[in-house]
Amino acid sequence: MKIPRPILRFGGFAIQKLIRSWYGSLESQVLVRSPDSWPSYPEFRSPVIFLMWHEYVVTGVWIGRYWQAAVLLSQHRDAELLTIACELNGFQPIRGSSTRGGVRAIRELLRMDPGMSIGITPDGPTGPRRKLAPGCIFLASKLGIPLVMIGVGFDRPWRYHRAWDRSAIPRPFSRCRLIISERLDIPERLSAVGLEQYRLYVEHQLTELSDQAEGWAISNEHMESAISFQPSPQYFSRRRLRLLLRKDDRANPPAIEFTDDSRLQRVG
């Protein structure tokens, strides 16, 4: 049964509000290794490619109100709710396949808005868990955009063990900790050997940051230079919701058909 688009869009709005309320109850702190890698600092320089493991994808939707970034989303209808939640949080969704290309689409997006960053879950959408696919390395090398890794940790979160990524759900009013890496520049024209070396390095660094953030959340250790964190600004408005509910298929941006083989990963 095909669900009417207005119902899907209202469902996406409800999910966005639920995420905001749920995550808004958390006691959240962020540790930024370099001010030029996080949008809350005036030293931040865009664009960058933000990386986060897929198990924290909902957290990415929440903190994305800082990013003002583009995200890749599946063309399947089951990603529609996440697409609406991302739009309400200020993301620029890109609908397309994760297995064929992506460089051309991102280049076109950056040409339209050269200040737009990109959010990617490099082990999604189907895993294996915490196994970094080379697409983000290839993309950073091809476009000359640095990588910024985000480690996320909760204080003993619930986990959905039947999901391939063991999705983490924070307990209400618990602790959330984020650790933001320094910018990592990827050289141009990487060989296959160089691509694999950087892939392994980024995979290790992202896993280590996530483990450190989780340990920090559990221990509640005082971290010098850590700051309290609540995303802003708020992108939702009644007018924005009305516009979203009125959209039809003709008003949606066209799906992007890729032609090369960059293996760029998607969110959702």
Buried (B, 14 or more C-beta within 10 A) or exposed (E): EEEEBEEBBBBBBEBBEEBBEBBEBBBBBBBBBBBBBBBBBEEBBBBBBBBBBBBBBBBBBBBBBBBBBBBBBBBEEEBBBBBBBBBBBBBBBBBBBBBBBBBBBBEEBBEEEEEBBBBBBBBBBEBEBBEBBBBBBBBBBBBEBBBBBBBBBBBEBEBEEEEBBBBBBBBEEBBBBBBBBBBBEBEEEBEEEBBEEBBEEBBEBBBBBBEBBBEBBBEEEEBEEBEEBEBEEEBBEEEEBEEBBEBEEEEEEEEBEBEEEBBBBBBB
